[in-house]
């Protein structure tokens, strides 16, 4: 299983990298703001800094919720560095954007996935990764680990190459359970590793 760190904090990214187990980073505008990084230019520069620290995928999230806006933002993000994976929300226009990005050789991470049906749509559109939010699924009194198991079964049944990136990880037990359930990647804050 690959380990990604879910942060925009450079010190935490460096620390996780020094452990020798870091495979990538997931981040978003909210995590950037938490670190005091605001404004488009500062955010874009921060993504490049992260990419230069990590030898692996760095998920950079679009803010737009319409197809044209997502494509425009995603192209700009993908052009920043070869490690960028464009993070796209699981909404109707997001699925369309994932298909467009796939046809244009831009890697994607479909985020905010809460069901196996959504994960199936993302894979059919060509998503590189799909991010089921297992902690939030658990919050809704359903089993996030069971969601990982369902997605794994569907992807294996139909030969999808989309990686399952377990997100909204809250404990080290979540990580172990995700590994047992067949997730390809777990992303979490440093204290959870």
N, C-alpha and C positions, 0 to 999 in steps of 0.2 A: 504494500500500500504506500502511496505517495503522501507526503505531509506538506501542506501549504500553511502559511501563517496568514491569519485574517487581521490585517492592521495596515496603518500607514505610518507607523512609528519606526523610524530608521534604526534606532538603537535595538528595538525588539527584533527587527529583521536581521540585523547583524548578529545578535546573540543566537537566534535560531539557526542562522547559517553556520556559525562557529561550532554548533553542536554536531554538524556534519550530516544532519538528517533532513534539511530543508530542500524541498523540490520545487517550490513556487510560492506565489503570493496572491491573495485575493484582497482587494480593497475597493473602496467606493467613496463617493463624495462626502458621506456622513463621517466616515473614518478620517478622511482628509481634514474636515472641519474640526474634528476632535483634536487634531494635532496643530490647529491654528493655520492650516493651509487653505487659503481662500482666493478666489479669482481664477479664471480659466488658465492664464499663463502660469501661475504658481502651481496649479494642479497638474498641468501637462509636464512641467519641469520636474515635479516630484515623481511622476510615473517613470520618467527617464532615469532619475536617480535610483529608484527602486530596481529598475531593469538592469542597471549597471552593477548592482550589488548581488543579484541573484541569477544563477545560471539555470533558469527555468521559466515557465509561464508566469505572467503577471496579468491578472484579470483587471481590466480598466472598464468601469461602468459608464454607459451612456445615460444621459439625463432625460433626453427626449422620450416621448411616448407615442410619437407618430412615425410611420415608416420613413419618410424623407428625412426627418430630423435624426433618427437613429442611424441611417446610412451615412449621412453627412458627418455626424460625430464619430461614428465607428471608423470611417476612413481616416479621419484625422488622428484618432487614437492608434490605429494599426500602423500608421506611417511613422509614429514616434520611435519604435524599436521592434526588432524581430521577435522579442519575447512577449509582446502585447497580445492578449486574448481579449476580444471585445465582449464585455458582459452585457447581455441583452435581457430585458424582463420577459417573463412568460405572459405575454398578452398577444392578441391577434396580430397587431402590427409588428410585434417582436418576432413572431414565428416567420412572418414575411421577410423581415430583415435578416433573420438567421439564414433563410434560404438564399437571399441575395448575397450575403457575406460568403456563404459556402461556395456559390458559383463564381465568386471573385477571389477565392483562395485566402480569405480572412478567417482566422480561427475565432470561435465563439464559445462563450459560457452562458448557457440559458439559466438565468437566476430566478428566484422566487417560484420554485416548483414545489407544489403541495400535493400532487397526485401522480399516480403511474400513468394516467391518460395524458397529462401534460408532458411527462417525460417522453412518452411515445411520440407525441407531436414534435417535440424538439429534436428527437433523433431522426425522424422522417424528414425534417427540414434540413438536417445535416449538422446539427450542433456538435462541436468538438467535445464539449463537456455539458453536463446538466447538473444543476445544483439544487437537490431537494433539501429543504430547510427542516431537518428532522426535529430540532428543538422546538420550533414553532408548531410543527405537527403534533408533537407531544403535548404542547400547551393546549391544543384543541381537543385533548382527551382521545387521541388516536395514537398509534404506535409508529413513530418515525423509523424505527429499525425495520418494521414490516414493510414500510414504503420502499426502503432500499432493497429488500428482498424481492419485492414485486418488480421493481425496475430491472434488477439484475436478471430475473427470469425472462422478462419480455425481451431484453436486449440479447440475451443468449439464444432465445428461441428464434429470433429473426436476424441474427448476425449483425446487429448494429455495432459500430465501432465507437460510439459516443461513450466517453468516460463518465462514470458516476462520481461526482464530487460532493460528498456529504458535507453540508453546511449547517450553520446554526448548532454547532457542536457545543455542548455545555460542560461535559465532564470527560475524564479519561476513559470512563466506562463506555461512553458514547463511541469513542474512537475504536475501542476493542470490538464492540458490538457491530460497528460499521464494517470493520475488517472481516469479521465472521460472516456478515450478510453479503459481502461481495462488492463493497464500494471500492473504487479504484483509488480515490483520493479522499483525505479528510482535511478540512480547513478549519482552523480554530485559532483563538488568541494564544499567545505564548504560554500563559499559565496552565492551559489545558493539555499541552504536549507532555 
